[in-house]
Amino acid sequence: MTNLAQDMRESSAPAWHDAAAGATAGAGSRIFTAPLDLVKIRLQLSSSGTTETPASALRQAVREGGIWGLFRGNTAATCLWVAYAAVQFTAYGKCAALLRDFNSAIPPPPPIDRPSGFYDRCRSLARTVSSDPTCVAFVSGGAGGLAATAVTYPLDLCRTTFAATAKSRAGPAGRSLAGFVRHTAATGGSRAFFVGLYPAMVQIVPFMGINFAVYDYFVRGAERREGSDNRGPWALLGSSAAAGTVAGGVSKLAVYPLDTVKKRLQAQTFRPSLPHLRYRGMTDCFIRTAAEEGPRALYRGLLPTIVKSMASTGLTFAIFTGTKAALGGIKLDVAGEH
């Protein structure tokens, strides 16, 4: 059984293993972190005049819809996480393999003290990046996040719509998935499904790059300390979960203001009556939020977000590692029969 970092660097498993394991990991982590995700979104969209806290947001959600109110929008969110993780891990694996092959195909640099021209400098940089596992993880993670965000963004917008408002007070867009699609298409056309996409993509590259790079760094550190050949499956799953937990917290903290900006731009499509949620774009939203509500407004909902990110990322990496190992075992069993 190998961990994700080693598996992605060396594995020749088929791409559908990454997709299936990613989808399983996305669904599994979503089940346990849905309430924290809902609280985070509501706090991000609240104005500076409110005194809402994570606890009060949680109580309000329960008052509005009972215990199931904590899972409002869960259909869209589960579809989002399943599709997102499947695309992300598949793209990650493809990008990591491409960089590995690219590094082996680059001829050695000329025997000079430093690169002599632009081409040589680019070749030297590419060789450095593709030969360092943590750099490969950062680039591949950013590419995977970018691909997954582009493919699944309308579901993210739908998830935000449902999580932000109680069903009893929601407009046509917030009552069902079909209602969201009809209302959004009728009021804004196809472009309305991608409101806030630019800040989402600006955010996701460093977020997922840091996420996978930190994960890779800690897992490789555990391998060096304990020896990769002497570790049982539970130890590998534990190190994957622990490294993923740290990676989730560090990466989310680094890009959180951009996540707040993305959520506020998304909210404009279904809560136009709120004056503090009317922005001309990403830069305007960032500047006005900081100027009118204070810089702390960009970090509203940070605590439940960090907790949720640490929990979901740890679970995602652990479930992915376990599922990928199980699929690898199935493959080996089938191969052994011939």
Phi, psi and omega in degrees: 000124179253156175276171184301314184302310180292319182299315181291334180280327191240343190290144173247021180296152180296155184297332182293338174298316178297316181295314182293316179293322178295316179298318178297317180295319179297316180293317182296316181289328180297320183303321186270344186242005183303314181299321179294324178295317179297315179298317180301315182295317181295321179291322179297327184267355180286153181272169183292340182279352182272158178246028184292136177240168177305320180293317181292324177295323178294315179296320180297319179297321179291320178298322184285326185218017183071195181298330179287345175297336177288345182246021179299134182079015186291331178298309178296320182292321179293317175301319179299308184294321179296309180295318182299309183294323179298313179293317184299309183290327176295313179296322178301311181298319179295316182293317179298318179294321179297316179294322179296315179293323180298319181294319180289337181272345181284126178292155179302148179293157179295150182285068177231164185295322181211158180303141186267346182205181183298317180298316180295323178294317178297318179295320178294318179295316180298320179293320179296313182296313186284349178262351180259118184302323181290322176295319177299318179296320180295310182295315181292321177296317177297319179294319179296317178296321180296314180296316182293321179296316181297322184284322190251009188301318178303326176292326176295318177297318179296317179301317179296319179302313182290319185290332187282337187225141176296148183299325182293336181251002183282149174279191182303329184285341187252015183258333179201163179297318178295319178297322177298314182297313182297312184293317181295317179294322182288324185270332184226359182072190184296330181294335182293338178286352184235025176295127181086008182295321183299307177297330177297319180286324176297321182286320192288331182295305177293326182299305182285330175298310178297319181305305182288326180293315178296317177302310181300318182298313183289322180292318178294326175297319177295323178297317181294321183287320189255343183085120186292337183274346185254012185255131179281173183298323181290325177294321179293318177296320179296317179292326176295316180294317181294314179295320178295323179297313178296316181299319180297318180291315182295313184292321180291320178299323183292330187239013189302317179305322179293328177293321177297316178300316179300313182296322181290323177292322176298319184297337180298337183284338183231356177228057184292345183283346182274117185294331182279003178241042177238105185229154181271348181168188185298311182296316179298319179296316181297311183292314183292322179298315180292321183285318186273330184242357181091152180303332181296337180297332179290344181247016179295131183084015185296316185300305179297331179292315179296315179300314180296318181294319178296316181293312184292321181290318176300314178296318182300311181293320180294314180294320178299314181299314180295317180293318180297321178294319178297317178295323176296323178294320177299317180298317181292322178298316180296318182295326183289345182280345185266000000 
